[in-house]
Amino acid sequence: MANNEDLFKNIISHSKEYGYIFPSSEIYDGLSAVYDYGQYGAELKKNLRDYWWKSMVQMNENIVGIDAAIFMHPTTWKASGHVDAFSDPLIDNKDSKKRYRADVLVEDHMAKIEAKITKEVEKAKARFGESFNEETFRSTNARVLENQTKLNDIHTRFKNALEANDLADVRQLIIDCEIVCPVSGSRNWTEVRQFNLMFSTAMGSVSEEAATIYLRPETAQGIFVNFLNVQKTGRMKIPFGIAQTGKAFRNEIVARQFIFRMREFEQMEMQFFVKPGTELEWYERWKETRMKWHNSLGISSEKYRFHDHIKLAHYANAACDIEFEFPFGFKELEGIHSRTDFDLSSHEKFSGKKLRYFDAEDNESYIPYVVETSIGLDRLFLAVLSTAFQIEKLNTQEGEESNERVVLRLPDFLAPVKVAVLPLVKKDGLPDRALELFHSLKPHFMCQYDEKDSIGKRYRRQDAIGTPLCVTIDHQTIEDGTATIRHRDSMQQERVPMDKIASILREKIDASVKA
């Protein structure tokens, strides 16, 4: 755990040092759980957003994208259930004065028991080798069975308490499981109470007449209220989807873990409208499709897993998360939900407007059911960044004294800077030739020109930024029109004609897209 904590701290400091993420309003000591994306962070974020949009909208003829306003009529949030039900169960430790989400405390405790089981299985697997039968071991080993029973009991009780909104039993479960405050180490807990997460503000010129409106806590409702607008103007036939990316806002009391849980964040959502009765089939299809998309990012499939929801939201008849193994453990990255017809039915009721689809083939009118995929762009950013970040031990080379390098092994197509153009020295006409190449590549790729410091230091700087290729212009370039291409991951160098560099770079970027 200590190693993972160190890794996470290194990622946070690296993000600031190399222009990926800064604490917001830092000159005023920052604002808790709010961050700004720097010059490289903004590019990586844009590349992730564009990749999602292309695969979701451009590559699907029956999915279109919109950009709905952040401000919405306040009745929207009554209809969606957010005014009455959008809250987290919170609990305080009286000794540390720290506040926690009660559900997260229980889930983390369950994860520790699960980790004990996994450890027993891994030990047995190493001991018995190829003859090991995991299923038999799990069903017969006393320690595994004891922990599995404990886990099942907690799961059942926790699920029942959440579904019944029995906050007293959630607190009692925390006490019975002997869950301690991570800071004080004590079990001196307050009662559990619900806290609404929506930010409210006033719209209007005179405060007495102003209407209370909310900063949207999710982007989905902008899609639902535009269902008929999009369906009619786009002549869409069911099944079809509407996608959107944009900012959402939640007054998270327990905001932590860097950009994993923030008060202002960005979502990428798609609502897929289907015929009633087919929603669970589409739910399974979208689970498979979305997992394939994540695997296309080139990250090990072992880093991902499905996790079914313990408590279904009020609108869902099936729900799961795609969880990712962050440095602090497996946590939600994307949610996939079968939302039934709750949203459109509720908006129809509150607005008094019909939100129905006429199916010409079956000659019937109905309220469509919805399957949702919703991913946090900031969390995706953190998943990609934490996987790419590596500290490598090297033999001293490339004019550097250090035998260590920090490298971001980002997929080439996501890297903020695709190529760095570097004159070997700042004389002999090398900067002129380098700038000539730089300006020829700039219309097609995000490029960087750098002539400061030794070539070794400049390579290290580009490694830390995550730049896939460096092109060095040297004296031989003047003689024969060739330059040195240096590859980030292997650090291998090759001599190539200057007029081939653009096509080499394009092929390398295209080859890194696995979708």
KOLMI-794375 format. One record per atom (N, C-alpha, C): x negated, y, z negated; residue in three letters. Coordinates in steps of 0.05 Angstrom, whole numbers, plus 5000, padded with zeros to 4 digits. Each point is the difference from the previous one (the first is absolute). Example, Ala and Ser with C-alpha at 12.3 -4.5 7.8 and 13.67 -1.06 7.14 Angstrom:
473648864844ALA
501850245000ALA
498250245000ALA
500750215014SER
498450244999SER
501550224986SER
This chain:
498349765000MET
501750245000MET
498350255000MET
497849994985ALA
498250234998ALA
498950075028ALA
499449795016ASN
499050055027ASN
502150145017ASN
502549914998ASN
502150125015ASN
500550294991ASN
499850054974GLU
500350274990GLU
497750185010GLU
497649895001ASP
497750165011ASP
500550055029ASP
500949805015LEU
500650035029LEU
502050225004LEU
502150004984PHE
502150205003PHE
499050284994PHE
498350034979LYS
498850264994LYS
498250095023LYS
498549815011ASN
498250075023ASN
501650105024ASN
502349875005ILE
501750075023ILE
501050294996ILE
500950064975ILE
501150264994ILE
497950225004ILE
497649954989SER
497850205002SER
499150025029SER
499849785015HIS
499250005028HIS
502150165016HIS
502549974994SER
502150145015SER
499750304998SER
499250094976LYS
499650294997LYS
497350095013LYS
497949854996GLU
497450085009GLU
499950025031GLU
501549825013TYR
499949995029TYR
502550105015TYR
501550184986GLY
502150145014GLY
502549845007GLY
500649794984TYR
502449845005TYR
502350104983TYR
499650034974ILE
502250084981ILE
498950184978ILE
501450224996PHE
499250184978PHE
502350034980PHE
499550044975PRO
502150074981PRO
501350265009PRO
502750015000SER
501350255009SER
499550234981SER
499750245011SER
499650244984SER
497749974980SER
497849885009GLU
497949924982GLU
498750254987GLU
499950235013ILE
498750234988ILE
501750104976ILE
502549914998TYR
501650064976TYR
500349754982TYR
498049835002ASP
500049754984ASP
502049795009ASP
501050035024GLY
501649795013GLY
502949994990GLY
501649835013LEU
502749954992LEU
500349704999LEU
501049904977SER
500149724995SER
501549845022SER
498749795010ALA
501249825020ALA
500750135026ALA
498650215007VAL
500350135026VAL
497250035013VAL
499849925025TYR
497450005014TYR
500250125027TYR
497750115010ASP
499850115027ASP
498249825016ASP
500849965025TYR
498349855019TYR
498050185014TYR
497449944998GLY
498050165013GLY
499849955029GLY
497950095013GLN
499750005029GLN
500049715011GLN
498749824986TYR
499949725010TYR
502549854990TYR
500950064976GLY
502449874990GLY
502450065017GLY
500350255009ALA
502250085017ALA
500049855027ALA
497649965010GLU
499749855026GLU
500749704996GLU
499049884979LEU
500749724995LEU
503049964995LEU
501150194985LYS
502949994994LYS
501650025026LYS
499250195017LYS
501350045026LYS
499849745017LYS
497649885001ASN
499649765016ASN
501749774990ASN
500349974974LEU
501849794989LEU
502950065007LEU
500850254997ARG
502850085007ARG
500649955030ARG
498050085016ASP
500449965029ASP
500149705008ASP
498449844987TYR
500049715005TYR
502749884993TYR
501050084976TRP
502649904992TRP
502250095019TRP
499950255008TRP
502150115018TRP
499949865027TRP
497649965010LYS
499749875027LYS
501149724999LYS
499349854979SER
500949724998SER
503049984994SER
501150204985MET
502849984992MET
501850135021MET
499350225011VAL
501850155019VAL
499249955029VAL
497550065007GLN
499249985028GLN
500249715011GLN
499449814983MET
499849725010MET
502749854997MET
502150144989ASN
502649874998ASN
502150175015ASN
501249895020GLU
501950155017GLU
502650064985GLU
500549864977ASN
502550054986ASN
499550144973ASN
497750144997ILE
499450164976ILE
499250275009ILE
501250214988VAL
499350285006VAL
499250144975VAL
498750235003GLY
499150144976GLY
501350284998GLY
500350094975ILE
501150264995ILE
498250144979ILE
500650264995ASP
498650154979ASP
502150174986ASP
501249894979ALA
502150134985ALA
498950204980ALA
501650204992ALA
499150204981ALA
499749884972ALA
498250124985ILE
499549924972ILE
502450084983ILE
501050245003PHE
502450094986PHE
502549885013PHE
501849894983MET
502549895010MET
502350094982MET
502449995011HIS
502350084984HIS
500049834974HIS
500550134977PRO
499849864974PRO
501849764998PRO
502350005014THR
501849774998THR
498749755012THR
498050035017THR
498649785011THR
498949824978THR
499050134979TRP
498749844978TRP
502049884981TRP
502450124999LYS
502249874985LYS
500849745015LYS
500450035026ALA
500849775016ALA
498049785000ALA
497450075000SER
497949795001SER
499649864973SER
501150124979GLY
499649894973GLY
497750114985GLY
498550185012HIS
497550104987HIS
500650184976HIS
502250155001VAL
500650184978VAL
500649844975VAL
501449775003ASP
500849844977ASP
498149774993ASP
498549915020ALA
498549744995ALA
497150015007ALA
498950235008PHE
497250005008PHE
498250074976PHE
499349804985SER
498550054975SER
498249774994SER
498050054983ASP
498149804990ASP
500449964970ASP
499749754990PRO
500149954971PRO
497450074988PRO
499950204982LEU
497550094988LEU
499949934970LEU
497549964991ILE
499649944972ILE
497450144991ILE
500050104975ASP
497650144990ASP
498749834978ASP
497450024998ASN
498649894977ASN
499650224980ASN
500949964975LYS
500050214980LYS
497250074991LYS
498249815002ASP
497250064991ASP
498450155020ASP
500149915025SER
498450135021SER
501450245013SER
502650024995LYS
501750215012LYS
500149975031LYS
499349775010LYS
500049955029LYS
502749885008LYS
500850075025ARG
502649915010ARG
499549805022ARG
501749795001TYR
499749785019TYR
502749935012TYR
499949895024ARG
502449875011ARG
500349734987ARG
502249954988ALA
500449754985ALA
499949765019ALA
501150035024ASP
500049785019ASP
497249935009ASP
498350205003VAL
497249955008VAL
498549864978VAL
500550074975LEU
498749874978LEU
500649705000LEU
502549935004VAL
500849725001VAL
498949865024VAL
500150135023GLU
498949885025GLU
497049954998GLU
498650194988ASP
497149964996ASP
499449774982ASP
501749974979HIS
499649784981HIS
500549735015HIS
502149995017MET
500549765015MET
497749945020MET
498950215011ALA
497749965019ALA
497649884985ALA
499650074975LYS
497849884985LYS
500449704995LYS
502549934994ILE
500649714997ILE
499649855026ILE
500950135022GLU
499749885026GLU
497049965007GLU
498450204992ALA
497149985004ALA
498749774985ALA
501149954976LYS
499049774984LYS
500549745015LYS
502449985011ILE
500749755015ILE
498249975024ILE
499650225015THR
498349995024THR
497149924992THR
499150104977LYS
497349944991LYS
499749704995LYS
502049884987GLU
500049714994GLU
499949845027GLU
501750095019VAL
500149865026VAL
497350025014VAL
498850245000GLU
497450045014GLU
497849834987GLU
500049984973LYS
498049844986LYS
500349715008LYS
502549905001ALA
500549725007ALA
499349955029ALA
500550195017LYS
499449975029LYS
497049975004LYS
498550164984ALA
497049995002ALA
499049744989ALA
501449894980ARG
499049754987ARG
500649765017ARG
502449995012PHE
500849755014PHE
499550015030PHE
499450245011GLY
499450025029GLY
502249925018GLY
499449855021GLU
501949935021GLU
502349824990GLU
499549864978SER
502049814990SER
502250154983SER
499650274997PHE
501850154982PHE
502750045013PHE
502149934985ASN
502850045008ASN
501250224982ASN
500350245012GLU
500850234983GLU
502949964990GLU
501749905016GLU
502849964992GLU
500249824976GLU
498649775001THR
500049814978THR
498850134975THR
497850145003PHE
498750134977PHE
501850204986PHE
501450165017ARG
501850204988ARG
502349874985ARG
500949775009SER
502349874987SER
499349814977SER
497449974995THR
499249814979THR
498150124979THR
498550205007ASN
498050114981ASN
501450144977ASN
499349944976ALA
501450104976ALA
499850314998ALA
497650105004ARG
499650294998ARG
501650155021ARG
499949905024VAL
501550135022VAL
503049994995VAL
501049774991LEU
502849974994LEU
500950194978LEU
498350024979GLU
500750184977GLU
500250295010GLU
498050095016ASN
500150275009ASN
502250055020ASN
500649805017GLN
502250035020GLN
502750024986GLN
500449844979THR
502450024984THR
500350274988THR
497850104988LYS
500050274988LYS
500850215021LYS
498749975023LEU
500550195022LEU
502950005009LEU
501149755003ASN
502849985009ASN
501950114980ASN
499549964975ASP
501750104978ASP
500150315000ASP
497550125003ILE
499950295000ILE
501450115024ILE
499549875024HIS
501350095025HIS
503050004998HIS
501149784989THR
503049984998THR
501150214981THR
498750024977ARG
501050204980ARG
499850285011ARG
497750065013PHE
499550275011PHE
502150075021PHE
500549815018LYS
501950045022LYS
502850054989LYS
500849844980ASN
502750034988ASN
500350274986ASN
497850094986ALA
500150254986ALA
500250235020ALA
498549995022LEU
500150225019LEU
502750015014LEU
501149765007GLU
502650005014GLU
502250104982GLU
499849954974ALA
502050094981ALA
499550284990ALA
497750125009ASN
499150264990ASN
499849994970ASN
499149784989ASP
499749964971ASP
497250104992ASP
499750264996LEU
497350114994LEU
499049914973LEU
501849954981ALA
499249904974ALA
498649735002ALA
501049835018ASP
498749745003ASP
497450025016ASP
499850205018VAL
497450045014VAL
497950074979VAL
500850184981ARG
498150074978ARG
499349764983ARG
502049844994GLN
499649774983GLN
498249795014GLN
500349985026LEU
498349825016LEU
497150094998LEU
499550275002ILE
497350114998ILE
498849934973ILE
501750024979ILE
499149934973ILE
499449704997ILE
501949845010ASP
499849714997ASP
497549895016ASP
499450135022CYS
497649925016CYS
497450114989CYS
500350154978GLU
497750124986GLU
498350175019GLU
501450165017ILE
498750175019ILE
499050254985ILE
497550065003VAL
498850234985VAL
499550235019VAL
499950244988CYS
499350245016CYS
497149985008CYS
499450035026PRO
497249985009PRO
498150204988PRO
501150234989VAL
498350204988VAL
499649964970VAL
502249974985SER
499849974971SER
499749714991SER
500849825017GLY
499949714992GLY
502249924981GLY
501950194994SER
502149944981SER
502649935014SER
501949894984ARG
502649925011ARG
502250184987ARG
499350254995ASN
501850184987ASN
501650165022ASN
502249875010TRP
501450105023TRP
502550154993TRP
500750205016THR
502650144997THR
502249835014THR
502450105000GLU
502249885016GLU
499450045029GLU
501249845017VAL
499850045029VAL
502350185009VAL
499450195017ARG
502250175011ARG
499550065030ARG
502250055014GLN
499850055028GLN
499350305006GLN
498450055021PHE
499250275007PHE
500450045030PHE
501750195008ASN
500550055028ASN
497650135013ASN
499349905025LEU
497550075012LEU
500350235021LEU
502450105004MET
500250205022MET
499350284990MET
498550155018PHE
499550284996PHE
502450165009PHE
500950194984SER
502250175009SER
499150295003SER
501350145017THR
499550295003THR
502650145007THR
499950265004ALA
502450155006ALA
499850135027ALA
502249995015MET
500150125027MET
502150224999MET
499250245006GLY
501850235000GLY
498650254991GLY
501150235007SER
498650254993SER
500650104972SER
502349934990VAL
500850084972VAL
500149754983VAL
498650014978SER
499749764984SER
502749894990SER
501950184994GLU
502649914990GLU
501649855021GLU
499450075026GLU
501649875021GLU
498449785014GLU
497549964992ALA
498349815013ALA
500949714996ALA
499649845021ALA
500749724999ALA
497649844991ALA
500449804983THR
497849834993THR
499549805022THR
497649995010ILE
499349815021ILE
497549854990ILE
499349785014TYR
497849834992TYR
497949985022TYR
497549974991LEU
498049915019LEU
500449715004LEU
500149915025ARG
500849725005ARG
498049804987ARG
501149804986PRO
498349804987PRO
499349775019PRO
501250005024GLU
499549805021GLU
500850125027GLU
499049885021THR
500750115027THR
502449865013THR
500949784987ALA
502149835013ALA
502650155005ALA
500850184981GLN
502750125002GLN
500250185024GLN
497850135008GLY
500050165025GLY
500749845024GLY
499349744999ILE
500649825022ILE
503049934999ILE
501049934977PHE
502849924998PHE
502050215008PHE
499450254991VAL
502050215006VAL
499850085030VAL
497949925014ASN
499850045029ASN
500649765016ASN
501149794988PHE
500549755014PHE
501650045025PHE
502350144998LEU
501750045023LEU
498850195021LEU
498650214990ASN
498750185019ASN
498049855018ASN
498449834988VAL
498049865015VAL
501349785018VAL
501949864988GLN
501349785015GLN
501450105025GLN
501450234998LYS
501550105023LYS
498250145020LYS
498150174991THR
498350145019THR
498049825013THR
499249794986GLY
498149815011GLY
501349765013GLY
502749995000ARG
501549785011ARG
498949734990ARG
499549994973MET
498849764988MET
502049794996MET
499249755005LYS
501749764995LYS
498849854977LYS
501849904983ILE
499149844977ILE
499149725011ILE
497649904990PRO
498450114978PRO
498150225010PRO
499750214984PHE
498050215006PHE
499050124974PHE
497750145003GLY
498850124976GLY
499550295003GLY
499850144978ILE
499250284999ILE
497750024980ILE
497850125010ALA
497550024984ALA
499550294992ALA
498550044979GLN
499350274991GLN
497649994982GLN
498250195003THR
497950044980THR
500350284988THR
499250034975GLY
500250264988GLY
499650004970GLY
499950244988LYS
499550034972LYS
502549934983LYS
499449884977ALA
502149964980ALA
498850084973ALA
501850044980PHE
499150124975PHE
501449864977PHE
498449924980ARG
501149874976ARG
498550104976ARG
501550074980ASN
498950114975ASN
499049774983ASN
497949875010GLU
498949764985GLU
498950104974GLU
501049884978ILE
498950064974ILE
497449854995ILE
499949765011VAL
497649844997VAL
498649985027VAL
499050235009ALA
498650015026ALA
497049944994ALA
498949805015ARG
497249924994ARG
498949855024ARG
497649914996GLN
498649835020GLN
499650165026GLN
499050254997PHE
499150165023PHE
502450055018PHE
499849945026ILE
502250065018ILE
502049775002ILE
499849804983PHE
501949785000PHE
502850104992PHE
500150164978ARG
502650094990ARG
499850304997ARG
501250155018MET
499850294999MET
502850134999MET
500150254994ARG
502550154999ARG
500950105028ARG
498150045017GLU
500550085028GLU
498649795017GLU
501449865017PHE
498849795015PHE
501449975027PHE
499049835017GLU
501149975027GLU
500949725005GLU
502449975011GLN
501149745006GLN
500249965031GLN
500049755008MET
500549925027MET
502249794999MET
502450085009GLU
502349824996GLU
501449955027GLU
501249765001MET
501749945023MET
502549864990MET
502350105008GLN
502649884993GLN
501049865025GLN
500549744998PHE
500849845023PHE
502949924996PHE
501750095018PHE
502949974998PHE
500849745015PHE
501549834986VAL
500749735011VAL
502949944995VAL
500949805014LYS
502849914996LYS
500349864973LYS
502150054985PRO
500449874975PRO
500049695003PRO
498649874982GLY
499749715002GLY
497449915012GLY
498650195013THR
497449935012THR
497750124985THR
500650144978GLU
498050164986GLU
497849834988GLU
500649774989LEU
498049844987LEU
498149875020LEU
501049945023GLU
498349905022GLU
498050225009GLU
501050245003TRP
498350235007TRP
498050064977TRP
500949984976TYR
498350044977TYR
497549825001TYR
500549745006GLU
497749815002GLU
498250075024GLU
501350095022ARG
498450085024ARG
498250234994ARG
501150204986TRP
498450244994TRP
497949944979TRP
500549824982LYS
497849924982LYS
497649895015LYS
500649835019GLU
497849885016GLU
498750215017GLU
501650175013THR
498950215018THR
498250194985THR
500950084976ARG
498450204985ARG
497449884989ARG
500149754992MET
497549874991MET
498049975023MET
501049945023LYS
498249995024LYS
498750275005LYS
501650214997TRP
498950275004TRP
497750064981TRP
500449934975HIS
497950054980HIS
497549845007HIS
500449755009ASN
497749845007ASN
498550115024ASN
501450165017SER
498850125023SER
497950214993SER
500150094975LEU
498150214991LEU
497249884995LEU
499849735003GLY
497449884997GLY
499149944972GLY
501950034981ILE
499449934972ILE
500849714994ILE
498449874984SER
500549714994SER
502949964991SER
501349795011SER
502749944993SER
500349924970SER
497849924988GLU
500149934971GLU
500550254983GLU
499750235011LYS
500550254985LYS
503050064998LYS
501649865015TYR
502950065000TYR
501649764989TYR
502350074989ARG
501949794992ARG
502850124999ARG
502049825003PHE
502850094996PHE
500749974970PHE
501750184991HIS
500949994972HIS
503050075000HIS
501749804993ASP
502850054999ASP
500750174976ASP
501950185003HIS
500850184979HIS
501449844977HIS
499250074975ILE
501349884977ILE
502950104998ILE
500350265003LYS
502650124999LYS
500650145027LYS
502249925012LEU
500750125026LEU
501250284995LEU
499350195018ALA
501250264998ALA
503049985005ALA
501550204992HIS
502949995001HIS
501149975029HIS
498350065020TYR
500949995027TYR
499249745015TYR
498349834987ALA
498749795015ALA
501249724995ALA
499949825021ASN
500649724995ASN
497549835004ASN
497750125007ALA
497449865001ALA
497950225000ALA
497849954986ALA
497950215000ALA
497449874991ALA
497850085013CYS
497449914993CYS
498050235006CYS
497649974988ASP
497850185006ASP
497849855014ASP
498650135017ILE
497349915009ILE
498150134980ILE
498749834984GLU
498150114981GLU
497249975011GLU
498350194992PHE
497250005008PHE
498249994976PHE
497749875002GLU
498249984978GLU
498150244999GLU
500950214986PHE
498450244996PHE
497849934979PHE
498150184996PRO
498049954979PRO
501249964972PRO
502550104996PHE
501349964974PHE
502149785001PHE
499949835020GLY
501849775001GLY
502050015022GLY
501749795003PHE
502150005020PHE
502250194993PHE
500650195018LYS
502150194996LYS
501550055026LYS
502550114997GLU
501750045024GLU
498750195020GLU
500149915025LEU
499150165023LEU
502350075018LEU
501749815005GLU
502350045017GLU
502449854989GLU
502450125003GLY
502549874991GLY
501649935024GLY
501249765000ILE
501849915021ILE
502649934986ILE
502250135008HIS
502549974986HIS
502449965019HIS
501749824993SER
502649975013SER
502050174985SER
500750235010ARG
501550214985ARG
503049965003ARG
500949805014THR
502949955006THR
501150255014THR
502650064996ASP
501250245012ASP
500350224979ASP
498649984978PHE
500350184978PHE
499850305009PHE
497850065014ASP
499350285006ASP
502150135018ASP
500649875023LEU
501950125019LEU
502850004987LEU
500849794986SER
502650004986SER
500350234980SER
497850044985SER
500150204979SER
500150285013SER
498450055020HIS
500150265014HIS
502650055014HIS
501349785010GLU
502650035012GLU
502150094979GLU
499849874977LYS
501950074978LYS
499650284990LYS
497550094995PHE
499550264989PHE
500450235020PHE
499449945025SER
500250215021SER
502850025013SER
501549784999GLY
502549995013GLY
499849975030GLY
497549945010LYS
499549965029LYS
499649715006LYS
501149905021LYS
499749725008LYS
497149955010LYS
498749804988LEU
497349935008LEU
500049715009LEU
501549955022ARG
500449735010ARG
498849975028ARG
499649755007TYR
499049935026TYR
502049835015TYR
500650085025PHE
501949855016PHE
498449805017PHE
500549744995ASP
498649795014ASP
501749935024ASP
499250095024ALA
501649955025ALA
500149715007ALA
497949854994GLU
500049715006GLU
502149854985GLU
500250064974ASP
501949864983ASP
502650164996ASP
500150235012ASN
502450174999ASN
500950054971ASN
498050074983GLU
500650064972GLU
498350234990GLU
501050134979SER
498650224988SER
499349924971SER
497450064993TYR
499249924973TYR
497750194990TYR
499649994974ILE
497850144988ILE
497649825001ILE
497850075013PRO
497749825003PRO
498749954973PRO
498749774998TYR
498249944977TYR
497250105007TYR
498450034980VAL
497350125005VAL
497849824987VAL
497949965016VAL
497549894989VAL
497950225001VAL
498750054978GLU
498150224997GLU
497249894997GLU
498150145013THR
497249964993THR
498950284992THR
498750014977SER
499150264989SER
497249974989SER
498250155011ILE
497249984991ILE
498950274991ILE
498550004979GLY
498850254991GLY
497450055015GLY
499950225015LEU
497650065016LEU
497650044983LEU
500350134977ASP
497850054982ASP
498949744988ASP
501849814994ARG
499249744990ARG
498549845022ARG
501050025025LEU
498749875022LEU
497250125004LEU
499850264998PHE
497450145001PHE
498149894979PHE
501049974975LEU
498349894978LEU
499249715005LEU
501949845011ALA
499449725006ALA
497749985021ALA
500250165021VAL
498050005021VAL
497350104990VAL
500150224985LEU
497550124989LEU
498649824981LEU
501549884981SER
498849834980SER
498849745011SER
501249915023THR
498949765013THR
497550075016THR
500050245012ALA
497750095017ALA
497650074984ALA
500350104975PHE
497850104984PHE
498149784991PHE
497550025007GLN
498049804992GLN
497350144993GLN
498749894980ILE
497250084994ILE
498249775006ILE
498250055019GLU
498249785010GLU
497150044991GLU
498749784994LYS
497150004995LYS
498649955026LYS
498050155006LEU
498649985026LEU
497050004996LEU
498749915021ASN
497150055002ASN
499650295008ASN
498150134988THR
499550295007THR
499450025029THR
501550185014GLN
499650035028GLN
501250275009GLN
499850055025GLU
501250245013GLU
499150264986GLU
497550004990GLY
498950254988GLY
501150064973GLY
501549824987GLU
501350054974GLU
498349874978GLU
499950144977GLU
498649894977GLU
501849804985GLU
502650045001SER
501949844985SER
500449735013SER
500349794984ASN
500649735012ASN
502949944996ASN
501750204998GLU
502849974995GLU
501550195019GLU
502349905011ARG
501650185015ARG
503049964993ARG
501450225000VAL
502949994996VAL
501250025028VAL
501849815007VAL
501149995026VAL
503049964999VAL
501550145016LEU
502949965003LEU
500449835026LEU
500649744996ARG
500449835024ARG
502950025009ARG
500850245008LEU
502750045010LEU
500349885027LEU
502449895006PRO
500549915028PRO
499450245019PRO
498749945022ASP
499150225018ASP
502250185009ASP
502449885005PHE
502250175011PHE
501250184978PHE
499449954975LEU
501050164978LEU
497950214990LEU
497549965006ALA
497950174990ALA
500550295007ALA
499750194981PRO
500550285005PRO
498250115022PRO
497449934999VAL
498150095021VAL
499249755015VAL
500350005027LYS
499449765016LYS
497149995007LYS
498750235004VAL
497150005008VAL
498750254990VAL
497549974991ALA
498350224992ALA
497850035020ALA
499550245010VAL
497950055019VAL
497750154985VAL
497649885001LEU
497850094984LEU
497550045016LEU
499050255003PRO
497450045012PRO
497849914980PRO
498049865010LEU
497949894982LEU
498750224985LEU
499350225014VAL
498850244987VAL
501250255012VAL
499750224986LYS
501250255008LYS
498150165019LYS
499049885020LYS
498250145018LYS
499749845026LYS
498450105018ASP
499349865025ASP
502549965018ASP
502050164997GLY
502449985017GLY
501949774992GLY
499449864978LEU
501849774992LEU
502750104990LEU
500250224984PRO
502750094992PRO
501750075025PRO
498850125021ASP
501650075023ASP
501249755013ASP
498449795004ARG
501049765012ARG
502149874982ARG
499650014973ALA
501849884981ALA
502750155001ALA
499950265001LEU
502550165001LEU
501549965026LEU
498549965022GLU
501249945025GLU
501749744999GLU
498849804988LEU
501449744996LEU
502450044981LEU
499650144978PHE
502050054980PHE
502550135013PHE
499550215016HIS
502350145013HIS
501449835021HIS
498649815012SER
501249825020SER
501849794986SER
499249924976LEU
501549804985LEU
502450124984LEU
499750254992LYS
501950124982LYS
503050005010LYS
500550035026PRO
502850005008PRO
501349724997PRO
498449794997HIS
501149734999HIS
499849874973HIS
498250084983PHE
499549874974PHE
499550224979PHE
500649934975MET
499250174978MET
496949964997MET
498550215004CYS
497149985000CYS
498850184979CYS
497549954993GLN
498650184982GLN
497250045010GLN
499050254999TYR
497250065007TYR
498550074975TYR
497649894996ASP
498550054975ASP
497050005007ASP
498750224993GLU
497150025005GLU
498450054975GLU
501450004977LYS
498750074974LYS
498949744987LYS
497650024988ASP
498749784985ASP
498849795019ASP
498649814987SER
498749795016SER
502149825013SER
499249865021ILE
502049835013ILE
501049784982ILE
498449904982GLY
500849794981GLY
502250114981GLY
499750244990LYS
502050124983LYS
502650055015LYS
499850085025ARG
502450055016ARG
501549745005ARG
498549785005TYR
501349745003TYR
501649924975TYR
498750054977ARG
501249934974ARG
502650164996ARG
499950265008ARG
502350174997ARG
502349905016ARG
499549925025GLN
502049905018GLN
501149734990GLN
498249834988ASP
500949754988ASP
502150054978ASP
499450204984ALA
501750074977ALA
502750115009ALA
500050145023ILE
502550105012ILE
501649785013ILE
498549805010GLY
501449775014GLY
499850025030GLY
498250165011THR
499850045029THR
498949745013THR
501449885019PRO
499249755012PRO
497450015016PRO
499550225014LEU
497750025018LEU
498550264996LEU
497449995000CYS
498350245002CYS
498449995026CYS
499950225014VAL
498450025025VAL
497750194994VAL
497649905003THR
497650174995THR
498750085027THR
499650265003ILE
498750115023ILE
497150054993ILE
498149875015ASP
497250034994ASP
498450085025ASP
497449994999HIS
498450095022HIS
500349825025HIS
500549754995GLN
500449815022GLN
502550085016GLN
502050124986THR
502450095014THR
499450205022THR
498150184993ILE
499250205020ILE
498849875025ILE
498549784994GLU
498549875022GLU
501849835018GLU
501749834987ASP
501549805016ASP
503150014997ASP
501050194985GLY
502950034997GLY
501349784983GLY
498549874983THR
501249804982THR
499950114971THR
501749884983ALA
500150084972ALA
500349754983ALA
499550044974THR
500249774981THR
502850004987THR
501449785003ILE
502549964985ILE
499449834976ILE
500950104977ARG
499649854975ARG
502749934988ARG
500449744994HIS
502549894991HIS
500150014969HIS
502250114990ARG
500350034970ARG
499849744985ARG
501549805008ASP
500249754984ASP
497449845000ASP
498849965023SER
497649845003SER
497450164998SER
500250265004MET
497750185002MET
498249945023MET
501049835018GLN
498549935025GLN
500050245018GLN
497850035015GLN
499750225019GLN
499549895028GLN
501250145020GLU
499549925028GLU
499850255017GLU
498549965022ARG
499550225018ARG
502049995023ARG
501550215005VAL
502050005021VAL
499950255017VAL
500849995025PRO
500250255017PRO
502050194988PRO
499550255001MET
501750214989MET
502849985012MET
500249945026ASP
502750005013ASP
501749764993ASP
498849814985LYS
501549764992LYS
501250034971LYS
499150214986ILE
500750024971ILE
503050014996ILE
501450165016ALA
502950044996ALA
501549735004ALA
499349855020SER
501449745005SER
499349804979SER
497550004990ILE
499249814978ILE
501650074975ILE
500350254994LEU
501550084976LEU
503049935003LEU
501150055024ARG
502849945004ARG
500549694997ARG
498349845011GLU
500349714998GLU
499849914971GLU
498150124986LYS
499649924971LYS
502550074984LYS
501250235004ILE
502450094986ILE
502349825007ILE
500449955026ASP
502349835009ASP
499749724989ASP
497649894999ALA
499649734990ALA
500649974971ALA
499950224985SER
500549994971SER
502949994993SER
501850055019VAL
502949994996VAL
500949725003VAL
501049874978LYS
500749725001LYS
503049955005LYS
501650215001ALA
502949975003ALA
500649915028ALA
